[in-house]
């Protein structure tokens, strides 16, 4: 478009963040709940990260297979930072519901969020799940591997 970018010689002048550290955890065991309150999905889909600065952001991403084992019922998933739900208190970050009232079987799922914890203390991030009343929620369906990864992004 004819625009010119001037650089004084350092890449930091462009204002982009740097990835300072990456922590990941995996789990290959199917986990389920019928709880209508958010509960820990898996102790092994949990990670600890200690930000290097209070200005750092943490980008979280998780991938897994989800399964709603009861026709016409929703499956809810979210991230927790220590005891804080990073999603909506009712529906979390993502949910799955089949409008045809059929089961959601082994559906690939992912969720992500950019968190600003404003801390240099160790933080635990974990996936939490819940089911709609009368339903059942399963992650890592059929023992497929799920993962959670945290990227510390410097300011």
N, C-alpha and C positions, 0 to 999 in steps of 0.2 A: 504493500500500500504506500510505499515511499517513506515510511517511518525509519528513523535512525536511532539505534540504541548506542549510547556512549558508555564505555566501561572504563573506570579509573585503574583497572588492572587487577581487581580482586572480585571474585565471584560473589562474595558476601554482599556486595552493593545491590544485588538484585533482590534481596530481602527474603529469599527462600529459606526454609528450615532445613536442618541437617538431621539425618537419622543418627541418633547417638547410641542407641542400643536396641536389640531385638530379643524378646523372650518368647518362647513358644512351649505349648504343652499339648499332648495328644491323649486320646482314649479310644480303645477299640472294643469296649464292652457296652452292650445295650443297657440303657438306664431308663427307668420309667417312674411315673408318679400318677396318682389320682388326686393329689392335693389341689385344693382350690386357692391356696396361697403359694407364693413363689418359694421354692425349695432348691437347694443345691442340686444341680443336674448330675455332677460327678466330681468327686474330690480330685480326680486327675485332670479334669478340664478346668484347672485353676493354675494361676501363675502369680509370682511375686516379682515386682519391679520397683527399683528405688530410683526415682528421677534425680538427675544431677543438678537441677535448678527448679525453683518454684515457677519459673516462666515456661517450663517444658510442657508440651501437650503429649498425651498418650493416645495413639491411634490403635483401636482394638478391632480385630476381625476374627470371626469364628465361622467355621464350615462344618457341616454334619448332615446326617440324614434325619429327618423328622418323621414321626408317625403318630397320627391321631387314631387311637385304637377303638374309638366309639363313633358310630355313624352320626353325623350332624353336630359334632362337638368340636370346639376350638382348642387349639394347642397354642400356648403362650410361652415366649422365650425372652430373656433379657440378660444384660450384664449387670453384675454388682461390683462396685468398688468398695471393698471391705463390707460394711453393712448398708451401703447406699445403693438403691436401685437406680441405674442410669437411664431407665426407660420410664414409661408411664406406670404409675402404681397399680393400675387396673389391667392394662393390656401389654405391658412390657415394651420391648422394642419392635418385635415382630409377632405375628400370629398367623395361624393357618386354619382356614375353615373351608370345607367343601360345600358349596351351595347346593349340590345335588344330594346332600345327606348321605354321601358314601365315604368310606374311610380314606384318609390320606395315607398312602402306603409308601414308605421308603422315599419320600420326597427330598431331593437335595435342597438344603437350606443354607443361608448365610446371613450374618448380621454384622454390622460394623458401626462404630461411633468414634468421634474425636472427643476425648475427655480432657478437661483442664483441672487436674487435681490440686494445683497450687501447693505442692508439698515436696519435700526432699526426704520424707520418711518412706519406709517400705510400704508398698500398697499391694493388696491382694485383689486380683480381678478374677471373676468366676462367672460361669454360665448358670443361670437359674431358670427353672421351668415350672409351669403349673398347668392344670387341666381345667376345662370348664366343668361345672358341677355335673356329675354323672359320667364324666369322660375319663380317658387315660391318655397321657402324653408320654411318648418314648423318643429319646434321641439315640443316635448311633444304632439305628434299626438294623437288625440282622448282623450285629457286631461290626458294622462299617466304622472306619476310623473317623473320629471328629477331631478338630483342632481349634485352639485359641492362640492368637499371636498378638503381642503388644509391641508397638514401635514407639520409642521415645523420640519425639521430634523437638529439636532445639529451636528456640525463638530466633 
